[in-house]
């Protein structure tokens, strides 16, 4: 899992970079084999005017599935990162869940493929055999 942190109009210090790395490893750790790349973009929307304008936008590239996005705005960068990472984790879980459901074919149970009629199930063979019998001649 490759991680890229980009600061747009805001500097990303070492402490913030470490916080982002820890949050993403915590949230996406169980999906690590499926994750190719993670990009986190940090932005101060209003600049020096203040307010709830710190935005974090995260994008995950999954193997064979495309991109999943998570975005959040908050008063400070740490809160925005935490909210965005949480949303991103739910989105990745949903995308991977959909993929596992698509692999199943309709009519196939989670236990595996259905058994063929020879394996313990009743067949209509007796009825067919009885129809083919000719009455005995005396």
Short mmCIF file of the C-alpha atoms (twelve columns), coordinates in Angstrom:
data_MODEL
# 
_entry.id   MODEL 
# 
loop_
_atom_site.group_PDB 
_atom_site.id 
_atom_site.type_symbol 
_atom_site.label_atom_id 
_atom_site.label_alt_id 
_atom_site.label_comp_id 
_atom_site.label_asym_id 
_atom_site.label_seq_id 
_atom_site.Cartn_x 
_atom_site.Cartn_y 
_atom_site.Cartn_z 
_atom_site.pdbx_PDB_model_num 
ATOM 1   C CA . UNK A 1   0.000   0.000   0.000   1 
ATOM 2   C CA . UNK A 2   1.587   3.222   -1.196  1 
ATOM 3   C CA . UNK A 3   0.620   6.425   0.577   1 
ATOM 4   C CA . UNK A 4   0.858   9.929   -0.877  1 
ATOM 5   C CA . UNK A 5   0.080   13.010  1.227   1 
ATOM 6   C CA . UNK A 6   -0.398  16.286  -0.636  1 
ATOM 7   C CA . UNK A 7   -0.871  19.673  1.013   1 
ATOM 8   C CA . UNK A 8   -2.776  22.123  -1.178  1 
ATOM 9   C CA . UNK A 9   -2.521  25.696  0.176   1 
ATOM 10  C CA . UNK A 10  -1.439  24.210  3.509   1 
ATOM 11  C CA . UNK A 11  1.826   22.768  4.705   1 
ATOM 12  C CA . UNK A 12  1.900   19.170  5.864   1 
ATOM 13  C CA . UNK A 13  4.277   18.848  8.786   1 
ATOM 14  C CA . UNK A 14  5.871   15.668  10.005  1 
ATOM 15  C CA . UNK A 15  3.381   15.311  12.862  1 
ATOM 16  C CA . UNK A 16  0.360   15.613  10.562  1 
ATOM 17  C CA . UNK A 17  1.935   13.216  8.061   1 
ATOM 18  C CA . UNK A 18  2.481   10.639  10.830  1 
ATOM 19  C CA . UNK A 19  -1.109  11.096  12.058  1 
ATOM 20  C CA . UNK A 20  -2.482  10.521  8.553   1 
ATOM 21  C CA . UNK A 21  -0.317  7.431   8.116   1 
ATOM 22  C CA . UNK A 22  -1.468  5.946   11.450  1 
ATOM 23  C CA . UNK A 23  -5.157  6.607   10.747  1 
ATOM 24  C CA . UNK A 24  -4.999  5.068   7.279   1 
ATOM 25  C CA . UNK A 25  -3.149  1.978   8.472   1 
ATOM 26  C CA . UNK A 26  -5.701  1.574   11.259  1 
ATOM 27  C CA . UNK A 27  -8.716  1.957   8.965   1 
ATOM 28  C CA . UNK A 28  -7.401  0.191   5.846   1 
ATOM 29  C CA . UNK A 29  -5.076  -2.381  7.420   1 
ATOM 30  C CA . UNK A 30  -7.450  -5.305  6.947   1 
ATOM 31  C CA . UNK A 31  -7.863  -4.407  3.263   1 
ATOM 32  C CA . UNK A 32  -4.110  -3.974  2.596   1 
ATOM 33  C CA . UNK A 33  -3.834  -6.798  0.010   1 
ATOM 34  C CA . UNK A 34  -6.550  -5.124  -2.102  1 
ATOM 35  C CA . UNK A 35  -5.224  -1.543  -1.840  1 
ATOM 36  C CA . UNK A 36  -2.755  -0.347  -4.473  1 
ATOM 37  C CA . UNK A 37  -2.453  3.337   -3.608  1 
ATOM 38  C CA . UNK A 38  -3.850  5.908   -1.160  1 
ATOM 39  C CA . UNK A 39  -3.752  9.655   -1.785  1 
ATOM 40  C CA . UNK A 40  -4.622  12.126  0.976   1 
ATOM 41  C CA . UNK A 41  -5.097  15.796  0.057   1 
ATOM 42  C CA . UNK A 42  -5.130  18.419  2.785   1 
ATOM 43  C CA . UNK A 43  -6.558  21.853  2.034   1 
ATOM 44  C CA . UNK A 44  -7.392  25.019  3.976   1 
ATOM 45  C CA . UNK A 45  -10.442 26.234  2.060   1 
ATOM 46  C CA . UNK A 46  -10.824 29.738  3.533   1 
ATOM 47  C CA . UNK A 47  -7.162  30.372  4.181   1 
ATOM 48  C CA . UNK A 48  -6.394  32.646  7.176   1 
ATOM 49  C CA . UNK A 49  -10.063 33.654  7.727   1 
ATOM 50  C CA . UNK A 50  -10.688 30.660  10.002  1 
ATOM 51  C CA . UNK A 51  -13.830 28.605  10.547  1 
ATOM 52  C CA . UNK A 52  -14.640 24.962  9.817   1 
ATOM 53  C CA . UNK A 53  -12.709 25.022  6.600   1 
ATOM 54  C CA . UNK A 54  -9.998  22.388  6.913   1 
ATOM 55  C CA . UNK A 55  -10.734 19.769  4.262   1 
ATOM 56  C CA . UNK A 56  -9.279  16.301  3.830   1 
ATOM 57  C CA . UNK A 57  -9.985  14.323  0.698   1 
ATOM 58  C CA . UNK A 58  -8.743  10.735  0.486   1 
ATOM 59  C CA . UNK A 59  -8.762  8.449   -2.518  1 
ATOM 60  C CA . UNK A 60  -8.010  4.719   -2.557  1 
ATOM 61  C CA . UNK A 61  -7.171  2.769   -5.698  1 
ATOM 62  C CA . UNK A 62  -8.348  -0.842  -5.302  1 
ATOM 63  C CA . UNK A 63  -7.091  -3.758  -7.340  1 
ATOM 64  C CA . UNK A 64  -9.599  -4.438  -10.084 1 
ATOM 65  C CA . UNK A 65  -12.332 -2.177  -8.690  1 
ATOM 66  C CA . UNK A 66  -11.435 1.439   -9.326  1 
ATOM 67  C CA . UNK A 67  -11.334 4.339   -6.889  1 
ATOM 68  C CA . UNK A 68  -13.115 4.963   -3.593  1 
ATOM 69  C CA . UNK A 69  -13.303 8.495   -2.160  1 
ATOM 70  C CA . UNK A 70  -13.741 9.836   1.356   1 
ATOM 71  C CA . UNK A 71  -13.981 13.542  2.146   1 
ATOM 72  C CA . UNK A 72  -14.595 15.589  5.291   1 
ATOM 73  C CA . UNK A 73  -14.389 19.190  6.541   1 
ATOM 74  C CA . UNK A 74  -13.696 20.156  10.144  1 
ATOM 75  C CA . UNK A 75  -12.237 22.875  12.359  1 
ATOM 76  C CA . UNK A 76  -8.755  21.327  12.413  1 
ATOM 77  C CA . UNK A 77  -6.804  18.975  10.158  1 
ATOM 78  C CA . UNK A 78  -6.728  16.047  12.614  1 
ATOM 79  C CA . UNK A 79  -10.528 15.926  12.886  1 
ATOM 80  C CA . UNK A 80  -10.926 16.218  9.116   1 
ATOM 81  C CA . UNK A 81  -8.437  13.379  8.589   1 
ATOM 82  C CA . UNK A 82  -10.192 11.165  11.158  1 
ATOM 83  C CA . UNK A 83  -13.653 11.729  9.624   1 
ATOM 84  C CA . UNK A 84  -12.424 11.227  6.056   1 
ATOM 85  C CA . UNK A 85  -10.526 8.058   6.988   1 
ATOM 86  C CA . UNK A 86  -13.625 6.623   8.661   1 
ATOM 87  C CA . UNK A 87  -15.757 7.336   5.596   1 
ATOM 88  C CA . UNK A 88  -13.077 5.891   3.364   1 
ATOM 89  C CA . UNK A 89  -12.954 2.664   5.376   1 
ATOM 90  C CA . UNK A 90  -16.724 2.199   5.100   1 
ATOM 91  C CA . UNK A 91  -16.598 2.860   1.355   1 
ATOM 92  C CA . UNK A 92  -13.805 0.340   0.794   1 
ATOM 93  C CA . UNK A 93  -15.651 -2.300  2.841   1 
ATOM 94  C CA . UNK A 94  -18.797 -1.686  0.797   1 
ATOM 95  C CA . UNK A 95  -16.934 -1.890  -2.528  1 
ATOM 96  C CA . UNK A 96  -15.178 -5.121  -1.590  1 
ATOM 97  C CA . UNK A 97  -18.456 -6.573  -0.290  1 
ATOM 98  C CA . UNK A 98  -20.124 -5.835  -3.616  1 
ATOM 99  C CA . UNK A 99  -17.295 -7.554  -5.459  1 
ATOM 100 C CA . UNK A 100 -17.634 -10.714 -3.382  1 
ATOM 101 C CA . UNK A 101 -21.388 -10.743 -4.039  1 
ATOM 102 C CA . UNK A 102 -20.844 -10.398 -7.780  1 
ATOM 103 C CA . UNK A 103 -18.644 -13.491 -7.816  1 
ATOM 104 C CA . UNK A 104 -21.542 -15.669 -6.667  1 
ATOM 105 C CA . UNK A 105 -23.836 -16.999 -9.335  1 
ATOM 106 C CA . UNK A 106 -27.572 -16.907 -8.850  1 
ATOM 107 C CA . UNK A 107 -28.883 -20.088 -7.282  1 
ATOM 108 C CA . UNK A 108 -25.555 -21.042 -5.736  1 
ATOM 109 C CA . UNK A 109 -25.532 -21.259 -1.966  1 
ATOM 110 C CA . UNK A 110 -22.770 -19.994 0.283   1 
ATOM 111 C CA . UNK A 111 -22.054 -23.638 1.225   1 
ATOM 112 C CA . UNK A 112 -20.882 -24.432 -2.266  1 
ATOM 113 C CA . UNK A 113 -22.234 -25.908 -5.468  1 
ATOM 114 C CA . UNK A 114 -25.363 -28.009 -5.435  1 
ATOM 115 C CA . UNK A 115 -25.094 -31.773 -5.400  1 
ATOM 116 C CA . UNK A 116 -25.962 -33.733 -8.498  1 
ATOM 117 C CA . UNK A 117 -29.027 -36.036 -8.395  1 
ATOM 118 C CA . UNK A 118 -26.810 -39.132 -8.041  1 
ATOM 119 C CA . UNK A 119 -25.533 -38.002 -4.645  1 
ATOM 120 C CA . UNK A 120 -28.360 -38.986 -2.343  1 
ATOM 121 C CA . UNK A 121 -31.222 -37.148 -3.972  1 
ATOM 122 C CA . UNK A 122 -34.235 -38.960 -5.263  1 
ATOM 123 C CA . UNK A 123 -34.588 -39.264 -8.956  1 
ATOM 124 C CA . UNK A 124 -37.436 -40.054 -11.257 1 
ATOM 125 C CA . UNK A 125 -35.705 -43.184 -12.517 1 
ATOM 126 C CA . UNK A 126 -38.249 -45.584 -10.942 1 
ATOM 127 C CA . UNK A 127 -41.105 -43.871 -12.724 1 
ATOM 128 C CA . UNK A 128 -39.267 -44.077 -16.037 1 
ATOM 129 C CA . UNK A 129 -38.397 -47.737 -15.504 1 
ATOM 130 C CA . UNK A 130 -41.991 -48.616 -14.610 1 
ATOM 131 C CA . UNK A 131 -43.288 -46.943 -17.789 1 
ATOM 132 C CA . UNK A 132 -40.875 -48.891 -19.978 1 
ATOM 133 C CA . UNK A 133 -41.833 -52.300 -18.625 1 
ATOM 134 C CA . UNK A 134 -44.087 -54.376 -20.811 1 
ATOM 135 C CA . UNK A 135 -46.684 -56.605 -19.262 1 
ATOM 136 C CA . UNK A 136 -45.563 -60.219 -19.026 1 
ATOM 137 C CA . UNK A 137 -47.150 -62.654 -21.427 1 
ATOM 138 C CA . UNK A 138 -48.438 -65.857 -19.879 1 
# 
